[in-house]
Amino acid sequence: MVGHSYIAGHGFLWSQKTGMLDLNNLVVDLPPGMVIADGAAINDKGMILAVASQGSSQTGCLLLP
C-alpha cells in the first residue's frame, strides 16, 4: 500500500512485513530540494506512481524497484 502520511508530510510505502517506510528514504537519486509528497498507486511489480514536490511545483513520477 502507498499513500500520504499527514504526520510526516511525505509519501509512504506500507507492507505487513516492513510497516510504514518513508518513500524519500527509499529513493536513491532524489534531486536536491525535491520531496516525495504522496504515493498514488502501486502495481504487482512494485512500481509506484508518486507525486513529488519542489517548492510550490508538483510533478508525477514513477518509482521503480
NORDATA-V536194 format. One record per residue. PHI is phi as a letter, one per 40 degrees, with the letter a starting at -180 (999 if undefined). NEAR is the number of other C-alpha atoms within 10 Angstrom. Layout:
phi = [PHI/PHI]
near = [NEAR/NEAR]
This chain:
phi = [999/b/i/b/c/c/c/c/g/b/c/b/b/b/a/c/c/b/g/c/b/c/c/c/c/b/c/c/b/c/d/d/g/c/b/c/c/a/c/c/a/a/b/c/c/g/c/b/c/b/b/b/b/a/g/c/c/b/a/c/a/b/b/b/c]
near = [14/21/20/20/16/10/6/10/13/20/24/25/21/14/10/7/6/8/9/15/15/22/23/17/10/13/13/7/7/13/9/7/8/14/19/25/25/24/26/17/15/17/9/6/8/11/13/21/18/24/20/21/16/14/8/5/8/14/11/14/14/14/15/10/9]
